[in-house]
């Protein structure tokens, strides 16, 4: 399959590109001028340099599917809402419309678990109403609704895949898992929150595998968008997650839970049901 990918140099994107190439797909990946993948790739896709808002019709007319993995300020501090809406909603929709007009009928779009915000549920179904509580999550929720409405209107094949708590090689250094690993390897103590947040932690290689598997579009019909969750199927507290990796790395320092306050508006539980929902 010939696929056009956004976000190919990003955390999830570079793993996806690598696995898609290994699976025999032809990959054309869009990147900003001068950007490089977070990890060295054994094989390179066909790179295009530019912005989502540029004219890519010449390249899109040769593609079987568009995979949208790019995200704007996915980690704090988030940009203000107008910028998040521009780059997480309007620009991707502009690119997707170019693809549709070029003849592309199949679309895979990465969403975020934070679109759900605070939910009083043990496990969140893909049918759950969205309740985002920050600029990034709000823009991703708006993008989900925009893509779903657009796919219904034009009877396209759309698979919207909301990713839960991904970690692993190539992760931005300011995030929890890389910071934990740095402390473990240096022998330092690691101050953290009390760690009562419950998440579904999923390794980035498994996330990429699920996106590559979705390229088959099994069960995704024209004009019937599919919403699914990308996770491991296991709920775990942040403290238990930290303790597991601290022991796995043989750390000499000490975990220091309770030394860092929770973020304002901290979501304490985000655990998915791993069951797809088809919108008809």
C-alpha distance (Angstrom), angle and dihedral (degrees) to the residues before:
residue distance angle dihedral
X1 . . .
X2 3.80 . .
X3 3.79 110.8 .
X4 3.80 134.8 -176.5
X5 3.82 112.2 -148.0
X6 3.78 132.5 -165.3
X7 3.80 120.9 -161.4
X8 3.80 92.3 28.9
X9 3.81 93.4 149.6
X10 3.81 93.2 49.9
X11 3.78 131.7 97.4
X12 3.80 98.3 -88.0
X13 3.79 94.3 23.1
X14 3.79 98.3 62.5
X15 3.81 91.3 50.8
X16 3.80 90.1 47.5
X17 3.82 92.7 49.4
X18 3.80 91.1 49.9
X19 3.80 94.0 48.9
X20 3.81 93.5 43.2
X21 3.80 90.9 52.9
X22 3.81 90.5 47.3
X23 3.82 88.6 52.3
X24 3.81 90.2 56.8
X25 3.80 99.9 -103.5
X26 3.80 121.6 141.4
X27 3.80 106.9 -122.5
X28 3.79 128.3 -160.1
X29 3.80 109.1 -176.3
X30 3.78 129.3 -166.4
X31 3.80 119.3 -142.5
X32 3.79 137.0 167.3
X33 3.78 115.5 -100.1
X34 3.79 110.4 -78.9
X35 3.80 97.1 6.5
X36 3.78 119.7 134.1
X37 3.83 132.4 -162.0
X38 3.80 116.2 -89.2
X39 3.80 88.6 -123.5
X40 3.79 130.5 33.4
X41 3.79 109.5 -100.1
X42 3.79 122.7 -139.0
X43 3.81 88.5 -143.8
X44 3.78 129.2 21.5
X45 3.80 127.9 -134.3
X46 3.78 121.9 -140.1
X47 3.80 100.8 -80.0
X48 3.79 123.8 -147.0
X49 3.80 118.5 -170.3
X50 3.78 122.4 -146.1
X51 3.80 144.1 66.0
X52 3.79 132.7 -56.6
X53 3.79 87.7 -112.0
X54 3.82 95.2 58.3
X55 3.80 122.3 101.8
X56 3.83 107.8 -90.9
X57 3.81 98.6 160.3
X58 3.82 93.3 116.1
X59 3.81 90.2 59.6
X60 3.79 98.3 35.3
X61 3.80 94.0 58.6
X62 3.81 88.4 68.5
X63 3.83 95.7 53.6
X64 3.80 134.1 98.1
X65 3.82 96.1 -161.4
X66 3.80 143.1 8.9
X67 3.83 117.9 -137.2
X68 3.80 112.5 -165.8
X69 3.82 112.4 -160.4
X70 3.81 100.9 144.8
X71 3.82 116.9 114.4
X72 3.79 132.0 -177.7
X73 3.85 117.1 -130.9
X74 3.79 94.8 -19.0
X75 3.83 89.9 169.8
X76 3.82 130.1 53.8
X77 2.95 132.6 -57.1
X78 3.79 88.6 57.6
X79 3.78 122.5 -158.6
X80 3.81 116.3 -112.8
X81 3.79 115.2 -80.5
X82 3.85 96.8 -101.1
X83 3.82 91.1 58.5
X84 3.82 91.8 44.3
X85 3.80 90.5 50.6
X86 3.80 91.5 48.7
X87 3.81 95.8 51.5
X88 3.81 101.7 29.5
X89 3.82 98.2 40.9
X90 3.78 117.5 12.8
X91 3.81 100.0 38.4
X92 3.85 95.3 45.6
X93 3.80 90.6 46.7
X94 3.80 89.8 51.2
X95 3.80 90.4 52.8
X96 3.81 92.2 45.0
X97 3.80 90.8 51.6
X98 3.81 89.6 51.5
X99 3.80 87.7 52.6
X100 3.81 92.7 48.9
X101 3.79 91.6 50.7
X102 3.82 88.7 48.4
X103 3.80 89.9 57.1
X104 3.82 102.4 -96.4
X105 3.82 111.3 144.5
X106 3.81 102.3 172.1
X107 3.81 124.6 74.4
X108 3.80 134.3 176.1
X109 3.81 115.4 -169.6
X110 3.81 126.7 -172.9
X111 3.79 115.2 -134.7
X112 3.80 131.3 -178.2
X113 3.80 133.4 -115.3
X114 3.82 87.2 -135.3
X115 3.80 88.7 73.3
X116 3.82 85.1 81.3
X117 3.82 95.1 57.1
X118 3.80 115.1 -178.6
X119 3.80 111.1 3.1
X120 3.81 126.2 173.9
X121 3.81 91.2 -146.2
X122 3.78 133.0 112.7
X123 3.81 89.6 -144.7
X124 3.80 125.2 15.2
X125 3.82 116.1 -135.3
X126 3.79 120.5 -145.9
X127 3.81 87.0 -115.3
X128 3.81 92.9 62.3
X129 3.80 118.2 122.8
X130 3.80 114.5 -108.0
X131 3.82 119.7 -113.2
X132 3.82 108.3 173.7
X133 3.80 117.9 -176.8
X134 3.82 105.8 -167.9
X135 3.80 138.5 45.3
X136 3.81 96.3 -98.3
X137 3.81 94.9 46.6
X138 3.80 91.2 45.0
X139 3.79 91.7 53.5
X140 3.81 92.2 47.5
X141 3.81 90.7 49.7
X142 3.80 89.5 49.7
X143 3.81 89.3 49.8
X144 3.80 91.1 51.6
X145 3.78 92.0 53.3
X146 3.81 92.3 44.1
X147 3.81 93.8 50.8
X148 3.81 92.5 45.9
X149 3.81 93.4 49.8
X150 3.81 91.1 45.3
X151 3.81 92.6 50.0
X152 3.81 91.2 48.8
X153 3.80 91.7 48.9
X154 3.80 94.9 50.0
X155 3.83 97.3 31.8
X156 3.80 94.1 -121.4
X157 3.80 131.1 160.2
X158 3.82 106.1 -106.4
X159 3.80 127.7 173.9
X160 3.81 111.3 -173.0
X161 3.83 108.9 -165.1
X162 3.82 116.4 -168.2
X163 3.80 109.5 -155.9
X164 3.80 119.7 -144.9
X165 3.82 124.9 -159.3
X166 3.77 106.0 -26.9
X167 3.81 122.6 -174.4
X168 3.80 137.6 165.1
X169 3.78 146.5 85.4
X170 3.78 114.4 -1.7
X171 3.80 93.9 22.8
X172 3.83 114.9 149.2
X173 3.78 108.6 -88.7
X174 3.79 95.8 -124.8
X175 3.80 93.2 62.8
X176 3.79 127.0 97.1
X177 3.81 104.0 -100.7
X178 3.84 97.1 47.7
X179 3.81 91.1 45.0
X180 3.81 89.9 49.6
X181 3.82 91.0 50.2
X182 3.82 92.9 49.3
X183 3.78 90.8 53.3
X184 3.81 92.9 45.9
X185 3.79 93.4 50.5
X186 3.81 93.5 45.9
X187 3.80 94.7 49.3
X188 3.80 91.9 -119.4
X189 3.78 127.4 138.9
X190 3.79 116.1 -105.7
X191 3.80 118.8 -136.8
X192 3.80 113.5 -158.0
X193 3.78 141.9 154.4
X194 3.78 119.7 -78.1
X195 3.81 85.1 -85.4
X196 3.79 97.8 -133.5
X197 3.81 91.9 135.7
X198 3.81 109.2 116.0
X199 3.79 117.0 -146.3
X200 3.79 143.9 161.0
X201 3.81 101.5 -115.8
X202 3.81 113.1 -159.5
X203 3.80 127.7 -179.8
X204 3.79 115.6 -117.2
X205 3.81 92.2 -123.6
X206 3.82 89.3 59.6
X207 3.80 90.2 47.1
X208 3.80 90.4 53.2
X209 3.82 90.4 46.6
X210 3.80 91.0 54.9
X211 3.80 91.8 49.6
X212 3.81 91.6 49.2
X213 3.81 90.0 48.9
X214 3.81 88.6 52.0
X215 3.82 89.5 62.3
X216 3.79 86.2 82.2
X217 3.83 88.3 66.9
X218 3.80 89.1 -148.0
X219 3.79 109.0 -175.2
X220 3.81 93.9 0.9
X221 3.80 107.2 125.5
X222 3.78 131.4 -169.7
X223 3.79 110.4 -81.4
X224 3.83 93.7 4.1
X225 3.83 106.6 99.8
X226 3.80 116.3 -153.8
X227 3.82 120.1 -142.6
X228 3.79 116.7 -164.1
X229 3.80 139.5 165.1
X230 3.80 125.5 -122.0
X231 3.79 110.9 -146.9
X232 3.78 146.1 115.3
X233 3.80 97.5 -104.6
X234 3.81 92.3 -120.2
X235 3.81 126.7 107.3
X236 3.80 115.8 -146.3
X237 3.78 136.0 167.1
X238 3.78 118.1 -116.5
X239 3.81 89.0 -118.4
X240 3.82 92.6 53.4
X241 3.82 89.3 47.6
X242 3.82 90.3 51.6
X243 3.81 92.6 46.6
X244 3.80 91.4 51.2
X245 3.79 94.3 53.3
X246 3.82 93.7 38.9
X247 3.80 88.5 58.8
X248 3.83 93.6 41.2
X249 3.82 90.4 55.7
X250 3.81 92.9 45.7
X251 3.79 91.4 -125.2
X252 3.80 117.8 -165.2
X253 3.79 96.4 -161.0
X254 3.78 126.8 75.0
X255 3.76 131.9 -102.7
X256 3.80 108.6 -123.9
X257 3.81 107.1 -158.9
X258 3.78 116.4 -173.0
X259 3.80 94.2 30.4
X260 3.82 94.4 104.4
X261 3.81 122.6 54.1
X262 3.77 121.4 -124.6
X263 3.78 115.7 -98.8
X264 3.80 116.4 -100.0
X265 3.79 107.9 -87.5
X266 3.83 92.2 13.4
X267 3.80 112.1 -175.3
X268 3.79 104.9 -134.1
X269 3.81 100.5 -165.2
X270 3.80 130.0 29.3
X271 3.79 111.9 161.2
X272 3.82 123.0 148.8
X273 3.73 137.1 -145.1
X274 3.79 104.2 -126.9
X275 3.78 95.0 -137.9
X276 3.79 124.7 114.2
X277 3.79 124.5 -126.9
X278 3.81 123.4 -151.4
X279 3.80 117.8 -152.1
X280 3.78 114.2 -144.9
